[in-house]
Amino acid sequence: MNKADLVNEVAKVVSTKKEAQAAVDTVVQAITDALAKGDSVTLVGFGTFKPVAREARTGRNPQTGDPINIKGRNVPKFTPGKALKEALN
C-alpha cells in the first residue's frame, strides 16, 4: 500500500478524496514535526514513533577500503504496538 492507496481508503470514510488527502498529509506532517522537535508520537494500538540519536562512527569506503568518518545523526524509529503485532500473527 502506498500513500495514494491510503488516501483512497480514508476517502471511503470521509466525504471527498480531497478531504482524505488533506487528512493523510496532516497526520504525516504532524508526526514529522513532532519527531523534528525531539518528541515521540504514540498511537495506542498501532505503535510509537520516536527520534533516536546515532553516534558518529568510522566506516569504510567500499571501493577503496579507506576509512571514512560517518557523522552522528538523528533517525526515526518505529516500535509496533501490541495490537499491531497480534494482527500480523
Buried (B, 14 or more C-beta within 10 A) or exposed (E): EEEEEBBEEBBEEEEEBEBBBBBBEEBEEEBEEBBEEEEBBEEEEBBBBBBEEEEEEEEEEEEEEEEEEEEEEEEBEEEEBEEBEEEEE
